[in-house]
């Protein structure tokens, strides 16, 4: 099959070292972030390096593969297709749709001669089953929507505030490059994607009965990105709206949303002592365009939208992220990668001295020597204050990796 695509080298560079290695490659992420096209790109890399390779592609969203329901069907199909000699390459899209898929993968991997790649859209199912049956035999690579730099390339835009505004408003789902960047068109598409995720990946998979509550919960989370929340706080708010839901159900529904890569939960951590707090966390959306399709894009939300935007960029860059707590002060993001730390504060505009003291002052109280930065939309940025770097949001999104 011939597919046209724009290469996403940030992920290809992660996958290349494992091509032709006896380890299963699993790409996970929200629906429509481009996991299928990553498989196509890997297929082309394989064809270039090994023109005689035997490739088979299974897409569990297509009707022609609907007969593959369990591990027995999968192994039978694979054995039937691979009749010729040579290295065998197996690509499976949305593998969580196959019951007991992990047993088939373990068998094929143990047999040898197969280079296996698969994608999935359910974090709980994949991490649970794979870690149980394939410990040490697989790697997991998270695929996200487009970064801002990728967004510019996909849409043929230059880096300016107008392009950034499009990215902030419409998000980073790759298919948007085929549509006009116009509110009605984009949000019609995004609303359909939201409904697909909600009904197929959450309501149908988990047998959710209280759909109205789930939709209210999503609206509440969308309206409260960047705020410290807890299941009890959410339950109490909903009770005030005459919706009587227990904290356990709130926790369950949030876990369903997280497992579909729709939202990300970020816990708080004490900067001194490294204690992780079990109560009180923040939730961010994996795609801001989907968030806006639910409750609309409102300029007054720009501060927390920027915080979500910075969070996404840090995730794409490979950081593990917590909310920092230092006494009574909060640090927006405490990030770790390769044994190094980074502290980040996010503000829309630093318009007065009190704002400056809050954003820079919190970071000054941290006594270690790891990098610290403040990110804002101020036109005049750059330089450092007591070693704390001040970056414009566009500069951060383009140049910080």
Secondary structure, DSSP 8 states (H G I E B T S, - for coil): --------HHHHHHHHTTTTSSSEEEEE-STTSSHHHHHHHHHHHHHHH-TT-EEEEEETTSGGGTT--BHHHHHHHHHHH--SSS-EEEEEESGGGSBTHHHHHHHHHHH-SEEEEEEES-HHHHHHHHHHHSTTSEEEEE--S--HHHHHHHHT--SSHHHHHHHHHH---GGGGGS-S-HHHHHHHHHHHHHHIIIIIIIIHHT---HHHHHHHHHHHHHTTTS-B-HHHHHHHHHHTT----HHHHHHHHHHHHHTTSEEEEEEEETTT--EEEEEEEEEES-HHHHHHHH---GGGHHHHHHHHHHHHHHHTT-EEEEEEETTEEEEEEEEETTEEEEEEE-S---SHHHHHHHHHHHHT--S-SEEEEEE--SS--SEETTEEEEEHHHHHHH--
